[in-house]
C-alpha cells in the first residue's frame, strides 16, 4: 500500500551540492518539493527504507527525518502546487 512520506533534511557542511540528493528523491514515482529542505514522496516502502535511501547520498553528519503522513495537513506558500499537496499529503 502506498503512503505519503515527508522528508526533511539539513546538510551540515557548507557548500554542499544537492544534485545527488535531489536525484534520489526524484527517483520516487511521485514527489513534491514542499519547502527548501522538505519534500514529500509517495511510496510503498516504509520510513526506514526511505531514510536509508536518502542517507546513501548524504554525509554521516547530515540530518534527515522521514515521517509517514496522511492524517491531516495545513500549509501556506508551498513550493509544490496546492493541487499536488491536496491530492498527495493526505492519503
KACORLIN-V83553 format. One record per pair of residues at least 4 apart in sequence whose ideal C-beta (glycine too) atoms are under 7 Angstrom apart, sorted by the first residue. I is the first residue (numbers start at 1). J is the second residue. D is the distance in whole Angstrom. If there is no record, write none. Layout:
# KACORLIN-V83553
I J D
I J D
This chain:
# KACORLIN-V83553
1 44 6
2 42 5
2 43 6
2 44 5
2 91 7
3 43 7
3 68 6
3 70 6
3 91 6
4 40 6
4 42 6
4 69 4
4 70 6
4 88 5
4 89 6
4 91 5
5 40 7
5 41 5
5 43 6
5 47 6
5 50 6
5 66 5
5 67 7
5 68 6
5 69 6
6 38 7
6 40 5
6 67 4
6 69 5
7 25 7
7 38 7
7 39 5
7 41 6
7 50 7
7 54 6
7 64 7
7 66 5
8 37 6
8 38 5
8 65 5
9 37 5
9 54 7
9 62 6
9 63 6
9 64 4
10 37 7
10 62 6
10 63 4
11 16 4
11 58 7
11 62 5
12 61 5
12 62 5
12 63 7
13 59 6
13 61 7
18 22 5
19 23 6
20 24 6
20 57 4
21 25 6
21 57 5
21 58 7
22 26 6
23 27 7
24 53 6
24 54 6
24 57 5
25 31 6
25 39 5
25 41 6
26 31 6
28 41 4
28 42 7
28 43 6
29 42 7
30 41 7
30 42 4
30 88 6
31 39 6
31 40 7
31 41 5
32 39 7
32 40 5
32 80 4
32 84 5
32 85 7
32 88 6
33 39 5
33 79 5
33 80 6
34 38 5
34 39 6
34 40 6
34 78 5
34 79 6
34 80 6
35 78 7
35 79 6
40 69 7
40 88 6
40 89 6
41 50 7
42 88 6
43 50 6
45 49 4
45 50 5
47 51 6
47 66 4
47 68 6
48 52 6
49 53 7
50 54 6
50 66 5
51 55 6
51 64 6
51 66 5
52 56 7
54 58 6
54 64 5
55 64 6
58 62 4
58 64 7
69 73 7
69 89 6
70 90 6
70 91 5
72 90 7
73 89 4
73 90 6
75 85 6
78 85 6
80 84 5
80 85 6
81 85 7
82 86 6
83 87 6
84 88 6
85 89 5
